[in-house]
Amino acid sequence: MPRPTITQVAALAGVSIASASRALNDQIASAETIEKVRKAAAELGYIPDSRARSLKLGRTQQLAYAVADIGNPVYVEMMSAVQHVVAASGYRLVISSTGTTSTSLEVVDELRRGHVDGLILSPLRVTDELIQALELAPVPVVVLGRAPEESTIDSVRADSPRGMRMVVDHLVATGRRRLVFLNGPRDTTPGRLREEGFLAAMAAHPDAEGRTFAAPDFTIASGYAAAQKVLDDADDAPLDAIVAANDLIGIGALHAADDLGWSVPGDLSITGMDNTELAEVTRPGLTSVDLGAAERGRLAAELLLARIAEPTRAVHTVTVAPSLTIRASSMAKPLAQATAERGVG
Amino acid sequence: MPRPTITQVAALAGVSIASASRALNDQIASAETIEKVRKAAAELGYIPDSRARSLKLGRTQQLAYAVADIGNPVYVEMMSAVQHVVAASGYRLVISSTGTTSTSLEVVDELRRGHVDGLILSPLRVTDELIQALELAPVPVVVLGRAPEESTIDSVRADSPRGMRMVVDHLVATGRRRLVFLNGPRDTTPGRLREEGFLAAMAAHPDAEGRTFAAPDFTIASGYAAAQKVLDDADDAPLDAIVAANDLIGIGALHAADDLGWSVPGDLSITGMDNTELAEVTRPGLTSVDLGAAERGRLAAELLLARIAEPTRAVHTVTVAPSLTIRASSMAKPLAQATAERGVG
C-alpha cells in the first residue's frame, strides 16, 4: 500500500496543504479544521514522517540513555524505569553502551549529531573533563551519579554511605560486634564510597569492632576467596558478621561459610548491597540494601523532560534514600548467647 | 560555541559546498578532496546533522528492538548482543517495550513514522495477523521466535524441545526413572513447547515414567507451591527428578525440597531451563539448559543488517542449538543404588 501523503489528507479535508500540516503537526488552526484534518488523516491512515517533522521542528522526539554495560542488572532496572517514563511522554529511547573503560566523552560528542533531544548518562567515573563537556553539550543532560556541587548539570544520586549505616546499625542491634567489610576494588567509586560509609558507620558504635578486606573484583568468585581467607583466620581475628560491598561478594561469602562449616546466621551474619534478584534466591536469603535503581531511573527521566520543557529552570540534585531488606542471613541471635560465646559486649 | 557549518568546512578546504558534502557524506570525491575536507571538518569540529542527513539519504541509521519486557533477564541478554552488533555497524538502537498483553501490532504501525531502517521483534504471541502486518511493513523486520514456514520474514528461533530432550536424557542416564515436569501456564508459547518437548523426550525412554504438573506462573513462588504439592504426594506417586520449565520454577522446587527434608541430588534431581545467572548462585547449583539468548540476539541483528543491505536475498530461518550445563542439583547417583531404592529399572 503506498503511503498516504499530506496532499491527499488536505484534499480529503477540503483545506490547503499548509493548513493541513499546521493542524496536524502544530495544532495551530481552528478546532473545526483540526477536527476535519484529523478525521481525514485517520481515514487515509496518514502518519507524519518523523524525520521531516523533526527537522522542521528542530526536535527529534528521542532521548538517549548511556551506560557502561547494558547487561548489568542495576542498569537494566534503571533503564526499564527510564523507558517507562520516556515512552509515556511520547519519546523514543536510544540506548548506548559506553563500555567499562570509557570516559563517556564520546557519548557527549555524539550529541552534536543532533539525533536526540536529551541524554541520561550513568558514567563510571565523573571527571572534571566530563562535567565540563556536559555543561557545553548541545542538549540537556542528566547524570545518574555524583556531579560536583557547583556544576550546572541536573543529577540523581544513590546514598550508599547511608545504606551502609543501615546495615551496620542492624548488625549491631542484632548482637554482632566484630564486623568485617568485604570490599571489591577500592579505586572504584562504589568501592571508595561503600568503605568510607562502613568506617563512618562503625565510628558510631564504639562497642563494636570493624575491619576491612578488599577482594580484587565485585564477583562471586572473588567474594568466595576473600571470605575463605577471612574465615580461615578467624582464630586469630574473630568475627561474627561479614558486610559485603555488593550482593555478588555476599553470595560468595555465603558459599564459603557453608563450605567451611559456619552456620549462617547462627555463627555469622552476612549482608550484601544492591538488593538484586540474586539476594532472594540464595538459602539463607541475603539481607541487602536497595539503593533505589528504579526510582533513580524514573527521577532522571523526569528531570530531563522537565529541563527540555523549561531550559532555564534551577539545577536539581536529587538523592534517593536507600532501604534495608532483612532476610535470613542476618536474623537476630539472642544477645546473651552471642555475648557468652564471644566474650564481648 | 556556535556549531560549524558545511559552508565553513568547504571554505577551509578550498572546495565547493557540494563537493564538501559529497566527500563527507557519501565518500564520492577524489581521495585528495576527501582527505582535505575531512581535515577541515576535524579542525572545525564539524559533525553532520543526522536528521538532515537521514532525510536526504532516506535512511535513519537507527534500528529498533521491541520486546514485551525490557527488564526480563533473557531479553536483556539478547538486547546486549543486538546492541553490540548494531553499534559496531554504525547504527543506533531504539528500544521499545510492548508490554506483556500487547499483540505487537502497534510496534509495526509505528514503523510507518519512518524513524528506523529496520526492526527486531520478539513477540509473546506470533499470530497470523501479526505476520501479515510484518510482511507489509515499510522496513525489514526480523522475528525472534517462530514465524510460519511459508512466511517471508527472517526469523531466529530457540529449540526448547531439543533442550528438553537433553535434560531428560541426562536424568535417565544418571539413574532417574520417575520424572515430574513442573510447567508454568500451558497456554503460553514456552509452556506449550516445553511440555510437548518433555513428553516427546520421555517417549524415547520406555523404561522411565514422566508426568506433568502446571504451576499458575513461571515464578519462584509458583514453583515452590507446585513442588511442595508434588513432594507431599510422593508416597502415592513417587518421583526422583523434577524437570522445571524454567529456572525460577526450578529454584522454587529447590527451596521446597530443602524445607521438606529432601536431599538434592541425593533423593531427587532438579533441573531448570534458560540458564540464567540465578542458576549459578543457588546451593546446590541448578542444572539448566541454555537456549542461546545472546547468540539469538546476535544472529537477529546480523540478519537484519544483511536484509537492509540486500532487500531481495532469500528468507532466512535460523535455529540456535541449546546446550546443557550440569550442576550439583542433578549429579549422578550410582545406578545400582537408585534401582535398589526405587525398585524400577
Contacts between the chains, C-beta under 8 A, distances in Angstrom:
chain1	res1	chain2	res2	distance
A	1	B	136	7.0
A	3	B	112	6.8
A	3	B	138	7.1
A	47	B	109	7.9
A	47	B	112	4.8
A	47	B	113	5.5
A	48	B	113	7.3
A	49	B	113	7.0
A	49	B	114	4.8
A	50	B	113	4.4
A	50	B	114	5.5
A	50	B	115	4.6
A	51	B	51	6.3
A	51	B	54	5.5
A	51	B	55	4.8
A	51	B	60	6.5
A	51	B	114	5.5
A	51	B	115	7.2
A	52	B	55	6.1
A	54	B	51	5.4
A	55	B	51	4.8
A	55	B	52	6.1
A	55	B	55	5.8
A	60	B	51	6.4
A	62	B	94	7.2
A	62	B	115	7.8
A	69	B	80	8.0
A	70	B	76	7.4
A	70	B	79	6.5
A	70	B	80	5.4
A	70	B	83	5.9
A	71	B	76	5.9
A	71	B	77	6.7
A	71	B	80	4.1
A	73	B	73	7.7
A	73	B	277	7.9
A	76	B	70	7.5
A	76	B	71	5.9
A	76	B	73	8.0
A	76	B	76	5.1
A	77	B	71	6.7
A	79	B	70	6.5
A	79	B	71	8.0
A	79	B	95	7.8
A	80	B	69	7.9
A	80	B	70	5.4
A	80	B	71	4.1
A	80	B	97	7.6
A	83	B	70	5.9
A	83	B	95	6.1
A	83	B	96	8.0
A	83	B	97	5.6
A	84	B	97	7.6
A	87	B	96	7.0
A	87	B	97	6.7
A	92	B	94	5.0
A	92	B	96	7.3
A	92	B	115	6.5
A	93	B	94	6.7
A	93	B	95	5.1
A	93	B	96	7.8
A	94	B	62	7.2
A	94	B	92	5.1
A	94	B	93	6.7
A	94	B	94	5.4
A	94	B	95	7.7
A	95	B	79	7.8
A	95	B	83	6.1
A	95	B	93	5.1
A	95	B	94	7.7
A	95	B	95	5.4
A	96	B	83	8.0
A	96	B	87	7.0
A	96	B	92	7.3
A	96	B	93	7.8
A	97	B	80	7.6
A	97	B	83	5.6
A	97	B	84	7.6
A	97	B	87	6.7
A	109	B	47	7.8
A	112	B	3	7.0
A	112	B	45	7.9
A	112	B	47	4.6
A	113	B	47	5.4
A	113	B	48	7.2
A	113	B	49	7.0
A	113	B	50	4.4
A	114	B	49	4.8
A	114	B	50	5.5
A	114	B	51	5.6
A	115	B	50	4.5
A	115	B	51	7.2
A	115	B	62	7.8
A	115	B	92	6.6
A	136	B	1	7.0
A	138	B	3	7.2
A	220	B	280	7.4
A	220	B	281	6.8
A	251	B	281	5.1
A	254	B	283	7.9
A	255	B	283	6.5
A	258	B	283	6.3
A	277	B	73	7.9
A	277	B	278	6.8
A	278	B	277	6.9
A	278	B	278	6.5
A	278	B	281	5.2
A	280	B	220	7.3
A	281	B	220	6.8
A	281	B	251	5.1
A	281	B	278	5.2
A	281	B	281	6.2
A	281	B	282	5.9
A	282	B	281	5.9
A	282	B	282	7.0
A	282	B	283	7.3
A	283	B	254	7.9
A	283	B	255	6.5
A	283	B	258	6.2
A	283	B	282	7.3
A	283	B	283	6.4
